């Protein structure tokens, strides 16, 4: 039986995230706008192929444009097709109405400014050098293969068991994480992921008062995820997980190598020397790494979940990529809310704030169902003798006690 749509409900006052298709379409709309084209020509850019438009969501639209599906485009120039555009920021910021498919507002300087022309490239074909010549190969070899086993999306490694998920919004999601403790499989986490992040910029001048991204909800970390490659993104004996998502038309899109899993040596786990006779024993520490990388316009966010042999779970986020640059504001000689990273190029002060969702389920076979802790004031561990520990969490409305 063919699937059918059984119901349709229009939700007022909300909009879906901006898909990669939306971002490319917004750039095309801006480049087709006659006023934008004329303003670019005034600034010395007549070849639109040498203009880059970074799409940003709009959370503080001008009063007359509130309630519309808008994307704002921070614009940059290039000196050649592979040139680093962030070295040549423009003053133009068009607002594009994605429903009406047109530019509805343009923020710009009162007069066409001087655009920074000095190149600053990382592209291998354009980087002036010199390259490092003193680093030798580092090979990670596992002749007997990795210590993990994979059955579809189910993984076991060093007493850990879990399932790997992936979606357009959060990217990598860990499900049903448990640990084998003396033959007993003990639940630890029902679900773990990054559910939102906020990146507010601190320049109080227009249009930067609306320069703030909620990268998970605005664009989707899964939608922006990279197809990872062996050698740089991942190193060692690798297992990849593919992901399947939908594009803006609802068609399936396969992303190969969306998630990388491998083992790493992480130094010394334990060591002791019997000083009386000199006998020494050591244990190396190893961890399992699950990672994915998302390119959200200018930044790359590399996300790493680490599982250790001692039962520790870590989550690390590495930021790389490019700074979102802009021209100095009119009247500025030195940035008051940023750092000068090149002649006339300002990198504004900003923050990255992350929110992880951890559905804890320690020793709860129902995945933590019914457990709630709110407005926690204090937590204290009370030893009750032997190996048993009693965790008491005091909250405003109730006290949750868990013995483990």
N, C-alpha and C positions, 0 to 999 in steps of 0.2 A: 504494500500500500504506500502510495506517494505521500510524503508529509505535506500538510496543509496549514495555513495560517488560520487559527480558530478565533482569534480575537485581536483587536487593535485598540490601544488606548493612547491618546495624545496627552502628553504631560506638559503643562504650561509652566513657563518661567524657568525651564532648565534646558541645557544643551548637552549633547554628547561631547566627548573629548575631540581634539583635533587630530585626525589621522594623518599619516604621511601623505596620503592623497590630498587632504585639505591643505597641508602646508605647501605642497608643490602648486596647487591650484591658486592659492593666495598670491604666490610670487608671480604667476603668469598673469593674474588679474591686474596687479600693480604695474607690471611692465607693459601692459596694453593700454594703460590710462594715459590720455594725451597730456594732462597736466604733469604727471609724474615724469613722463618722457621729456617734456620741455625743461623741467627743473633739473633733471639729470644732465641734459645738454649744457645748461648754464654752468654746471660744475665740471664740465669737461668729459662727460661720459655719453657718447653717442652709440657705442656698441653695447647693446643690452646684455650680450653674452658675458661681458666683463663686469656685470653688476650682480651682487648677491643680496638676497632679501631674507633675513632671518625672521621666521614667523614666531611671534609670542602671543600667548593668550592675553586677554584684556580683562582685568578684574576691577578697574576703576575708570570706566569709560566716561567721556564727557557727558554731561547731564542730558543733552539732546539726543545722545546715541545709546543710552542705557536700554537694556532689554533686547538688543540685537546680538546676532551671532557674529562676533568681530574677531579678527586677527590683526595685530599690529606688526609692521614689518620694519625692523631696524636694518638700514641699507648700508652696503659697503661696495667699494670698487676694487678692481683687480688691474694689475699692469699686464697680466698675461693669463691664459686660461687656468693654469695651476698655481697662480700666485696666492699667497695668504691674504685673504680679503680683510682680516681683522687689523691689518696694518694701515688700512685706508678707509676709516669710518666716514660716512656721510652724515649730514645733519637732517636728512629727510626721514620721516617716520609716517608712512601712510597707514590709515585704518581701512581695512577691507571688510565689507559686509558680505559674509559667505553665502547668505541666502539670496541677496540681490545681485551678487557677483559684480560688485563695483567698489571703487574707492569712495569713501564717504567723508574723509577728513585727512588733512596732511599737516603735520607739525614740522616746522622748518625755522631756520634762522631768518632774521629780517632781511639779510642780504646773503647772496651766495658766498660761502666762506672758502678759504684756502684749504684744499683737501691734502692731508699728508701724503706725500709721494714716495717716501723711503720704503723699500721692500724689506720684509723680515720673514724669511721663508724657512720652512721645515721640510718641504718636499724634496725627496732625494735628488731629483733632477735640477733643483734650483738652489739647494743649500750650498752656500759658498765654501763651507768647510772651515777648518780641517776636521776630518773624521778621526776618531780614536783608532790607533793602530796597535795599542799595547794590550788588548784583551784577547785571550785565547779561548777556544771552544770549551764549553762546560756541558757534558753529556750526562743525562739521567738515564740509567739503564736498569731494567728489571728483567733479567734473563728468564726467570720463572713466571713472569707475568705479575699482574697486580694482586693484592690481597683481598680485593672486594669481589663480590659476585653480583651479577645483574640479571634479573628476570623481568623483561619488559620495562616497567617503571619502578619495580621493587629492587631495593639495594640492601645488601648486608655487608658489614665490614667491622671487624674487631668488636663483636658483640652488639654493634649498632644495627638497627633495621629501620627502614623508612621508605617512603614512596616519593617520587619526583613528579611535580606538577609544573605547569607553565601556562600563563594566560596573558592576554594582550595588555592588561593593566599593571599587574604587579611583577610580571616576568616570572622568575623562579619562585616556586612555592614548595616547601617541605611538608609532607603529610605523614601522620602516624609514626612519629619518631619514638623508638623504644630502645631499651637497653637490656641485654641478657645478663641478669645478675644471679650467678650461681644456678643457672638452668631455668630461672624464672624470667619471662619476658615482661619487663616493667615499662608501662607507658611513661613518656616524659613530656612530649609535645604533641598536641593534636594537629596543629597547623602553625607554620611560621613563614612570614614574608615581610617585605617592606610595602606598606600601604599608602604612604604619602610622604612628600617632601616639599618644603617651601624654600624658595630662593628670593628673598626680598632685596632690592637694591636701595642704597641709602642716599641717593641724590634727590633733594626735595624739589628740583626744578622740573617743569614740564619738558618733555613727556615722560620723564623717568619716575614720576610719582606712580605711574601705572606699570613700571617695569618690575614685575614679580611673577615668578613661575611656580606653579604647583605641578612638578614634572610628572608625577604618577597620574594624577587626575586629569591634567591638561593634555598630555600627549600619550601616556601609557608606556611604561618601561618595556613591556613586551613588544609593543609596536615598534619601538626604537632599538630593539636588541640587535646586536651584531651576529653574523655568522662567524664563529671563531675558527682560528687557524692554528695548526701545530707549529711550534717553534718560538712564537712570541706571545700570543694570547694564552697558550697552555704549553706546558713543558713536562715531558715524562711519558709514562704509559697512560694514554688518555682514553676515556670512554665519553662519547658525545651523546647527548639527547637532542633530538629534533623537536621542533614545536610547530603546531598548526594553528593559525589564527585566521580571522576574517578581515578582508579589506573594507573600504568604505561602502562598497557595493554588496557586501555580504558574501563575497566569493572567498573560498579557502585559499590561504597563502601558506606555503610550507617554508619554514626557516630551518635550514640544515645547520647542525652544530650550534644550536642555541645555548646549550648548557655543556660545560666541560667538567668532567670529574677525574681527579687523579690523586695520588698520594704524594706527600712531601715528608722528607726528613726534617725535623725541627729541633735538632740538637739533643742535648742530654736530658733523659727522663729521670734517671736515678743513678747514683754512684755511691760506693762506699769502699774505703780502704781499711783493712784490719792492720792498724799501725804496728801491732806487735810482731807480725810476720811478713807484712808487706803485701798480703793477698788483696787484689783489687778486682772488683767487678763493676760493670757499667751496663746500663740499658739505654738504647737509643729511643728517642720519642718520634712517633710518626703521627701524621694527621691526614684525614680525608678532606679534600677540598672540592666544593661544588661552586661553580662560578658562572656568571654571565656578565656581559658588558653592554650598556646602552649608550647610544650617541643621541643626546637631547640637544639638538642644534649645535651649540659651540662646545659643550662639555661632554666628556666621556665619564660615565659612572661605572666603575668596576665593582661588582658585588661578590663577596666571598663568604660562604658558610663553611666553618671549620668544625670537624668532629675530632676529638682527641681520645687517646686510649685510656685516659684517666677519668673519662665521663664528662669532660668539659665541652661546652658548645660556645663557639665564638662567631660573631658576625662582623665583618669588616667591609668598609666602603672606601674605595680609592678614587680620588678625583683627578682627572687628567684632561687633556684636550686643549682648548683655547679659552682665553678670557673674552668675554663679551665686551668689546671696546666701544668707545664713542668719542666724538669730537669734544674738545673743551667747549663749555657753554659760552654764549656771547658775553664778552667782558672779562672772561677768565684768562689769566696768563699761566696760572698754575692751578691744578685741580684742588678744590676745597673738599670734595667728597670722593676722592679717588687717588690713584697713583699714576704718575706719568710713566708709561712704559715705552714710549717712543716719541719723537718730535710731533707734538700736537695730538697725541693719542692717549686717551684717558681710560683707565680701567677702574670702574667705580667700586667703592666699598660695597660689599654684599655678604650675606650669610647663607649657609646651607644647613637646613634643619630637617632631620629625618624622623620618621615615625614608623617603628616596626610593630607588627601585629604578632604577638606570641600567645597562642591559645594553649596555655599550660594544662597538662593532664597527668601530673605525677601520680602514678599508681591508680589512675582512674580509667577503667576499661571503657567508660562511656565518653571518653574524650574531654573530660572536664565539664561535662554537662551539669548545670545547676550550681557550679562554683562561682562565686562573685566576691570580689574585693573592691570596695569603693572608698575614695578619699582616705587612703591609708595614712595614719599618723605615725605609727611606729611598728617595727617588727623586731622580735627578739627570739633567739633560739634558746630553749630551756633544755638542758641535759637531764634526762630522766633515768640515767643509769645504763650501763652496757652499751650496745651499739645502736640503741633506739634513740631517736631524737624527736622532739615535739616542737613544731613550728607554730607559734602563736602570732597571728596577724590581727591587730586591733583596728577597727574601722569605726566610723561615726555611728553606724546603725547596727552593726553586729560584729561578732568575733568568729573568724574562721579558723578552725584548728585542724591541722593535718599531721598525722603521725607517720613517720617513715623511717 
